[in-house]
Amino acid sequence: MSKKRSGGGLSPTQQAAKFLGVSVLAGAVMAGIALPAAGALGLAAKGSVESFDELPTNLKTPPLSQRTTILDSEGGTIATVYSRDRTVVDLKNISPYMQKAIVAIEDSRFYQHGAVDLKGVLRALNKNAQSGGVSQGASTLTQQLVKNVAVEEAGDDPTKVAEATQQTIGRKIRELKYAIQLEEELGKKKILENYLNITFFGQQAYGVEAASQRYFSTHAKNLNLEQSALLAGIVQSPSRYDPVNDEAEATKRRNTVLQRMAEVGDVSQAEADKAKEQPLGLKVSKPKNGCITAVKGAGFFCDYVREVFLTDPVFGKTKEARAKVWNQGGLTIKTTMDPQAQKSAQKSIKEHVYQKDDVATAATIVQPGTGKILAMGQSRPYGINNKKNETTLNLSVNAAMGGGAGYQPGSTFKPIVAAAAIEGGMPATKQFSSPYKMDYPSPVQLCDGKIWNEKGVELTNENTSEVGPYAMKEATAKSVNTYYVQLISDIGVCPVTEMAAKMGVQRADGDKLQQRPSIALGTQEVSPLTMANAYATFASRGMYCTPVAIESITQRVGEKSKSLQVPKSTCSRAMSETTADTVNTLLKGVVEDGTGTQAGLGSRPSAGKTGTTDERFAAWFVGYTPNMAGAVWVGDPAHKRKMQQISIGGVWHEKVFGGDTPGPIWRDMMSGALEGKDAPSFNLVNIPDPPKEKDDGDGNDDGDSRGNDNGGNDNGGNNGGDDGNTTFPTPTFSIPENFIQGTSNGNGNGGGGGRG
């Protein structure tokens, strides 16, 4: 006789017959009776489930998914995240009332029967036959545990969940065999413990400990009689008996459990009646899950940690494997976040840029020499309410790690150009004519031997008073655009992109840095984390370390804990100590008497660079001390609002500069982060000022102090240099429309980058 599967239009009587057949089969197995290959149920018939005897004997019991706790570097909790909110507890830490309540209502003969309760089967069969349907089940706690394990194994895959819960004879047979196995191997107490830890109690709570916290804000070991009865009653239908949304229905169900406990002798009738009169006594704790619950404004750092876990191969060879471990949870992740630095960063951000402002700010601090990310924050908080300027877009990181397409760094890129030049042998005393305005020089050497040889676009300095000649020290302090364009034309683009790569600088969108002379003015979009970590290379005297956010991870699996391998920072020398020391000397001058004076840290040695892009779409300050490096960006993430005629943090600006808005944010952030910490000095080098050139007053001096060759034509042929023998070709070309890369609509002054 062939077997029809569930859902094939069987009558209640046929369903009951199948139910009885499975039960008899289970009883036969328990009695040690060998069944023929093709019995009454046709188990070996073509298209049917495999033979009972051929089923695997080892039930794959996955570790129960639990909450993951993310900690700061001092062990304080940042946030709790989970796929399923669960905390596994031992049976001794579960109230005896709770143990008795769940047994009384779900399987009152639990301690008398084996894996299957034949009396219960017959009782259910009789009830179902009388009702003409399936009004009563007969699954034991052990069988329910087996089904819950299958659901747990299915995870969040809806197809696998459906397979784990489908009402078929095949599933029931597997369930029975695995239940027998569990009874033999675990024993009653362990089965009860596992059941109470795996069961869903509604309101996102898996397991009795999470349920106790959710409904009563207490631990499972402290549950009283009426609380235990309420939780036990929820299990049958968490949505129907949800006490938060339907108190009356939940109360009726609780009282049913109490009465059943009295009937089986767990409590007296008087105790049950007294408990029935009590109110539900809910003390609900709202579900607290995810990075939105992070303290100290660390939601974005929390999110970055999650992204690291899901993308780094150290946690699994495939994306699916890593996601499975993350969703499994039970992790305690100790991170690199310094609570003092994080608190200071958020405090400074909040004081200088309001959540409601048209523009936003993002700030990141890293530790030189280790790559440890110490702080990460922004003015638009972690959330999904756009009306309140909330966002889940991490403005501090690259697109692949939950960020956006990045922002043009402007003049904060100039020190990388300087480092490339100095590393290549150019002295920091090098002078260029640096006129107020000029065309991009040509030809310019690129990598792979190619030459950039176009013409067209004119650029200027920020102020008309910025006219050379300048040497590197003064040009860096004043952020002179034309100096740095002449510098990159001298050394070529390739040394700059190579130096940037050594310092970990990459475009936020994941593309390679494009070889354009305009890179000197910071026209290619990067993230604050990238810039903070790049400048940390200067602070550590030329050693670049890849950024890291995780110190250690402990994973709990069952009753045991184990340590997981975590990503380690990889450090490499990006430049010589002498080059780094020279750049440090240059950038120290920026905060002492250059464009970054408002970012100075007083007596504590510091260095840094301002940056403001063309048309004021973004403003930056990136700076460092020998023991911390930080980047602050201010702008409109959508790249629509120019920072002109604008109020930011209650302060009106005609025009925003890197020194007057990001600079003070950086100053206050770093001051608090460094409070109480050592104040080491830089290893400075002597960079002599160039001798003043005499002007004969005729306006026709080759290489005069204003760089005006041949009667003041700043686009003339031989612009004066520091030693009288530096020459530049006459820029008589036009640069094509796509010469300048970036999101700015402007095509002058670097097309979006380069102002100080």
N, C-alpha and C positions, 0 to 999 in steps of 0.2 A: 504494500500500500504506500503510495507516494505521499509525501508531506507537503501541504500547502503552507506558505509563509504567512506571517501575520500581516493583516491588511488586505488579505485576499477574499474578503467577503464572508468570513466564517461566522456561523451563528454563535450566540452565547454558549450553547451546549457544546459545540465543537471546540470553542476556546477553553471551556472547562475541561473537556477531555484531554486536550493538549497539556493543560496545566497539571492534570492528574498524572499523565504519562511522564512528564518531567520529574514530578515528585516521586513516583514509583521508581523511576530510573535512579534518582538520587538515593532513595532508600536501599535499592539493590546494591549500589556501589558501596554504601556504608556497611552493608551486611557481607560484603566480599563475594557477591554472586557475579559470575562472569556472564555477560550478555552476549548473544550472537551478534555477528557483524551486521545483520539486517534484521532488526527486531520490529516490534509493532510500530515504532515511529519511523522506520526506514532510514536510520541514520547513515547507512552506507550507500543509499541510493544516489544515482547520478544527480548532481545539482543540489544535494542537501549538505548540511554541515558535516564536518569530519567526525569520525568515530570518537566517541567519548574517550576511549582508551588512547587515542592518538593525540589528544590535547596535551600541550606542554604542561609539565608539572610545576614549573617555577613561575609564580606570579611576579611580574615585573612591577615592583612597588616603587614608584618614583618618589624622590624626596619631596615632602610637602612644601609648596610655595609659601614663602613667608615674607614679612616686611623686611626691607633693607634700610639700614640706618647710615646716614652720611654724616661724618664727624669732621670738625675742623682739626687743625694741627695740634690743638691742646686737648682734644677729646670731647669738646662740646658738641652737642647735636646741631647740625645745620638743618636737616630735613629727614623725614621718613617717607620712603616711596615703596610702592608695592604693586604687583599685579593682582595679588589677593592678600587682603589684610589678615594676617594670621601670625600668631605667636604660639609655637608648640610648647606645651607644658607636660610634665609628668603627671601620672594619675594621682600621686600623693598631693599635688598642688591643685586638684579639682575637688570642690566641695562634695562630701558624701551625699548631700541632698541632690546635687546635680547628677551624680552617678546613678542614684536610685530612680530619679525622675525619668531619665532617658530610657532606662531599662523598662520601667513600669509601662510607659506609653508606647514604646516602639517594639519591645520584645520581652514581655514579662516572664517568659520561660527561658530566658537567655542562659541561665546557669544550669538548667535541667537538660536541655537538648544539645545535640551536636551542631554541625554546620547547617542542617536543615531541620525544621520543626515539623514532623509529620502530622502531629495533632493540629498544629496551626494550619497546615495545608488543607487538611480535611475540613476544618472549621470554615476556612475561607472558601473552599470549594462549595460547601453547602450554602453559605451565605450568597455567593455569586450566582449559583444555580437558581436560588429562590428569587433573586432580584432580576434575573435575566440579563445581567451584565457583570462587570468586574467592579464590585463595590468595596471589596476588601482584599488586601494582599496578604501574603504570608512570608515575606522576606524576613529573615533573621537579621540581627545587627551585623553578623558576619557577612551575610550576603550583601547587605547595604554597603558595608565597608568595601567589598570587592568592586561594586558599581562605582562608588565614589573615587576609588583608586583609578579606575578606567577614565573617569571624567577628568581627574587631575592630570593624568597622562596626556589627555587630549589637549590640555591647555586652553588657549583662546581660539583654537581652530574649530569653527562651527561645524564643519563636516565631520571631524573626528569626535566632537561632542555628541553629534547625532548618532554616530555609529556606536558610541559607548552607552547610549541610553535607549537604543531601538528595542522595541518590544518583539523580539523574535525568539524562537525556540533555541536557536544556536547560541544567542547571548546568554540565555538562562542556563543552558548546560555548562558553558564555560564558567559562569558565575558560581554554579554549584561545585564544580570541581575545585576551583580556586578557594572557595569557602572551606571545603574539606581540608585543603592544604594549610590554610591559615589556622584552623582549629588545632591541627596536629602540631604545628610549629610554634605558634605564639601563645596559645592559652587564652583564657577568658579575660583576664585583667588587661593584658596587652592589647587584645582586640578592642576592648572598651576604650582604652586610652587612645588608640589610633582613631577610632570612630569619632570620639569627641574632639579630636584635633583636626580632622579632615572635613567634618560636616559643615554645610553652609547654613548660617543662621539669619540670613537677610541683612540688609543695610550694609552691604559690602564686607560683612564680617564672616570670616572663615575660621572655624574652630571656636571652642568655648571661651578661651581667654579673650580673643578679639570681641566676641559677642558680649562678654561681661563688661568689657571696657565701653563698648558702644552704647549699650542700653542702661547700664547702671554705674558706669565710671568706677568700677571696682575690679578686683582680680577674681579669677574663677574660684580660687580657694576660699573666698569670703562670701560666696553666694548663700543666701538663706533659703528657706523652704519655698516661699512663694516666688522668689526670683528664679530659682532652679526650675520650678514648674512652668513658668512663663517661657524660659528658653527652650526647655524640652518640647513644649507644645509648638514652637515656631517651626521646628525641623520638617514636619510633614508638609507644610506649605508656607514658606517664608513670606510670600507676597500676601496671601490671604490672612495670615495671622500676624501681620506686621503691627506691633503695638504702637509704633510712632504714627502710623496713618489710619489705624482702625482700632482704637482702644477697646471698644465694646466686643468686637470679634476676638481680639487677643485675650480679653478677660474671660470670655466663655471657654476658650481653648485652655487657658491656664487652669481654670476650675475643673475641667475634664481630667487634666493630668493629676491634679490634687486628689480627685475622687478615685482615680485608678490607683494611685499610691496607697490610698486607704484600703482599697479592695484587696491588694496583694500583700498588705501587712507592713508596708514600709513606714507608714505613719498611722497614728490612730485616727478614727473618724473625727474626734474632737479637734485634733491638730489640723486636719484637712479643712474642717468647717471654719475654724478660726482664720486660717490662711486665705480662704475664699473671700472673707469679708474685707481683707486688706486691699487698699488701692494698688495699682500696678507699681507705683513708686519709681517711675522712670527718672533717671538722671542721665540724659542722653549726651554723649560726647559726639560731636559732629565728626564725620570721617575726615581724617587729616592725612591726605595722601598727595605726594608729588612735590615738585619744586616750588609750587605756589605757596607752600607752607614754610618755606625756608626763612630763617631768622637773619637779622642784620642785612636785609636786602640782598641775600646771597642766592636768590632764585636762579639767576643766570649762571653763576658758578656751579650750582647744583646741576643745572641742565647741561653744562659743559662736561661735567663728570660723567653724566649718563651718555653723552655723545662719544666720549673717549672710550667708554666700556663697549659701546655698540660698534665702534669702528676699528679698534685696535686688535690685530690678529693674536696678541698675547692672550686674549680672553676666548679665543675660538677661531678655527680656520675659516668659518663662513659667517655671514651676517646672521643666518638663521641659528647657528650654534651659539653665537654670542647673545642673541635675543632670548634664547631659551634659558641660558644661565641667569640673565638679568631678570626675566620674568619669574624664574624659580625663586629668586630673592634669598632671604636668609643671610644677606651679606652685611658685614660691618665694614664700611669704607672710611678709612682715615685719610683725609685729604691734606693738601699743602696749605690750605687757606689759613692765614694768620688772623685770628679774631680781632686783634687790635688794628691791623691794617685795613681789614674789611669795614670795621666800624668807622674808622676815620675817613675812608673813601666815600662811604654813603653819607656821612655827615657833611662832608664838603660839597658833594654833589647836590644834596638837598638844599644847602644854604645858597648856592650859586645859580642853580638852574631849577626852575619850578616844573612840576609835573605837567602843568597846564600850558607851559610855554610852547610857542610855535616850533621851537627847535629842541633838540635833546642833547645830552652829553653821555659819554661812556668813558670809563676809566679802568685801567688795569695796572697792577703792580706785580713785578716779578723779582726774584732774588738772583743777582748776578752770580755766576759761577756754579749754580745748581739748576737753573731753569724752573725752579718752583714758583708756581703762580700763588701769590700771597693775597691778592684781592681782585675783585671784578664786580663792577656795579654800573648802574646807569640811572638816569633821571626818570625814565618811563618804566614803571614797575612791571614785574612779571605777572601777566594776567591776560585775559581775553576781552576785556571791556574797552573797546576802541574809544568810546565816548569819554572815558577817563584817562585816555592816553596810555592804557595798558598795552603790553605787547609780549609775545613769546619770542620775538626776534632778538637774538643776542647781539647787540651792536658792537661788542668787543671782539668778536671772533670771525673767522672765515665762514663762507657760505656752507662749506662741507661740514662744519661743526655747529650748525644752527644759527649762523649769522647771515648777513646780507652780502651785497656785492662789494662792500668796502667803501672807502672814501679817499680822495686824493690827499696825500700827506703834505703837499706843498713844500715849503722850505725845510721841513724836518727831514727831508731826504738828502739835503745838501751835505751833511756830515759824512754820509756814505760815499759821496763823490770825493770829498776831501780825503777820506781814508784810502780810497782806491789810488788817488794821486800820490799820497805820501808813501804808501806801501810800494808804489812803483818807482820811488826815488825822488819825487818832486819835493823840494824844500817848502816848509810852511811860510817862508818869506817870499814866495813867488808872487810877482805882481802881474796884473793885467790892466789894460787901459780902462776897462769897465765903464764905458760911457753910460749916460742916462738911458739911451735907447739905441738899439741896434737890430740888425737881422741875425737870425741864426747863422753862424759861420758854416762854411762848406769848403772842401769835403770833410766828412767826419768818419773816422775808422770804426767799422762794426766788427763783430765776430765773424769767423769763417772767411776773413779776407775781404769782405764786401765793403763798399764805400757808400755812405749816405751823401748824395750830391744833388740836393734839391734847393729850391730858393723860394722865398716869398714872405714869410711871416716875421713881423717886427715884434720885439719885446722891449719892455721898459723896466726900470727899477720902481720901487714903491713911491719914492719922492724924487722930485726934480733936482734936489740938492745932492742926491747920491750919484756923484760923478767921480771917476777914478783919476789917476790910477790907484788901485787898492792892492794890498797884499792879503794873504789868506786870513790872517787874524782879524783885521778890521772888516774885511768883506763878510766874514762869518758872523761877527758881532752885529753888523748892520743888515745882514741877510741880503746882500747885493746880487740880484738876479744875473746881471750881465757878466759879473765876475765868474759865476759858476757855469754859465753857458760857454764862456771862453775856456774855462778849465776843462770841461768835458770834451770840447773840440780839440784841445791839445792832447789829452791822453787817450781819447777814443771812448766809445760807449762800452765796448766789451769788458775792460777792467772794472767798470762800474757795476755792470750786471753780474759779473763774477763775484765781486766783493759782496754785493747784496745777497747773492745765493749763499755765500759762506756765513752770512749773518742771519740766515733764516728768513730773509725778506722774500715774500711771494705775493702775487696778486690774490686778493680775497676771493675772487671767483674761481680760483684754481688754475687759471691760465699762466703761462710763462710771462715774465717781464718782457715787454716788447722793446726792441732795440731802436730807441729814438733819442735824439739829443735832448728832447724835452724832459727826459727822465730826470735830468739834473734839477728840475724845478718841481718834482714830485707830482707828476700828472697821472700816475697809474695807481689805481685804487688798492688800498691795503687796510688792514684792521688794526685797532689799538693794541691788541695783544702782540701782533707781529712787530709793531714799532717799539713797544716796551721791551720786548725780548731782544730786538736788534741793538737797542741802546745799552742793554745790559752787557753786551759784548764789549763796549767801550769801558764800562765800569769794571769789568773783570780783566782788564788789560789785554783784550784781544781774544779771550776764550768764549766761543759761542756754545751755549747749551740748549738743547731742544726743550721746549716748555713741557712741564709735567704738572699734573693736578692731583695725583693719587700717591699716597705714601705706602699704604698697605691695605690688604683686603683679607678678612677672615670670613669664611663661609661655614654656616652651620648646616650639616646634613644629618637629619635625625637627631641623635643625642651627641654626635661628635662634631667637632669643629676642625677646620683645616685652613691653612693659609694658601691664598692664590698668588700666582706670579703676577706682578704688576709692571707696567711700562717704566723703564728707567731713562733718565735723561742721558743723552749722548753728547759729550763735549768734544769740541775740536778747535784747533787754533785757526781763527779767521784772519788774523793779522798779527804782526809782531807787537811786542810790548811797547816798543818805541813809537810805533804808529798810533797805538791806542792812547799812549800817554800824550802824544802831540794833539790828537783830537780832543782829549779831555781838557787840555790847556786851552784849546780854541773855544770849546763850549763852556768852559768856566767863565770866559770873558763875556759870553752872551748874557749870563745872569748877573754879572757884576756891573757891566756898563753898556750892554747891548739891548736887543729887543726884548730880552726876557727878564728885565730887572724886577718886575712885579712877581716873578716866580721864585725869587731868591729865598734861601732858608736861613738868612742871617749869618751867624758864626759857623754854622755847619757847612762844610764844603759841598758844593753841588754844581752841576753842569747841566746844560740842556739847550734846546733849540725851539724856537717858535715856528709856526707855519700857518699861513692864511692863503687859501686858494683864490684864484681869479673869481671875481664877482661875489666873493664872500659866501660861498656855499659850504665851506668847512673851515674851521680854525683849530689849531693844534698847539699843545705844548708837550714835548717829550723830554724828560730829564732824568737825572739819576744822581745818587751819591755812590760811594764805593760799595755800599751794602744794600741798596734798593734802586730799582729802575721803574719808572711809571710813565704811562702815556695817557693824555686826556684829549679827547676829541669833542668838539661842539659843532652841531650842524643839523640840518633837516635830513633824516634818513631817506626821505622820498626825493631829495635833491630838487626841491621846488622853491623853498623859501630862502631868499638871499638874506644874509645877515647885515642888512643896512636898514636904518630907520626901524630899529627893533628893540623890544624890551626883553631882557633875559634875566631871570631871577630878580625882577623888580628894578633893574638898572637899564637906563635908556642908552642906546648906542647909535651914533650916526653911522659908524662903520665898526665892525668887530675886527679885532686883531688877535693874533695868537697870544700876544703878551698880556692883553687886558681882560680876557675872559677865561680861556683854558689855563693861562698862567697862574692866576690866583687859586683856581680849583686845585691845580697840581700842588701849589705851595701848601695849602691847608691840609690836603690829603696826606702829603708826605710828612708834614710836621707832626701830625698825630700818629702816623704809622711808625715814625722813627723815635717818638718820645721815649726816653729812658734807655735808648740803645746807643751803642758806641758811635762816635763820629770820626771815623778814620779819614785821613787826607788822601788826596790824589798824588800820584807820582808825576809831578809837573815837569815840563821841559822849558827851556828858555827859547822863546821865539822873539828875536829882536825886531823892533820896529824898523821899517826901511828908512833910509835917509830921505829927508825932504828934498824934492827937486826944486831947483830955482827956476822961476819963470822970468824970461827976459822982457815980458810985457808986450811982445809984438803979436801975440795970438797965433803965431805960426811955428811954434817950437814943436819939433817932432817928438811925440810922446810927452806933451806937457801935462801938467797936473790935472787937466780936465780931459785928457785923452782925445783932444781934438786935433787930428792931423790935418795939415794943409788948410789952415784957416778955419778950423772948427768943424769940418765935416766929419761927424762921428761915424759915418759909414765908409770912411776913406780907407786907403789901402794899407798903411802901416801904422797900426795903433801902438803907441808906446808900451813897452814892457818894463819889468823890473830891472833888467840888466842891459837894456838898449838893443838886444838882439833877438827878442821874441817877436815873431811876425805872425800875422793872420791873413788869410786870403780875403780879397775883397768880396763881401757877401752880395753878389749881384743876381741871386737866384730867387725864385718864388717857391714856397713850400706848398705841396698839394694839400687839399682839404683834410685828408686823413692823417696828416703828419703828426698832429697832436692827438694823443689818445686820452680818453677820459669822458666823463658824463657831463661836463660843463658845456653850455652852449657857446661860450666865448671861444674865440680862436686867437686871441692875442695874449701876450704875457705868459706863454706856456699853455694857453688853452685851458686853464683851470688850476694851475699850480704855480708856486714859486714866490709868493709874497711873504714877507717876514711876519 
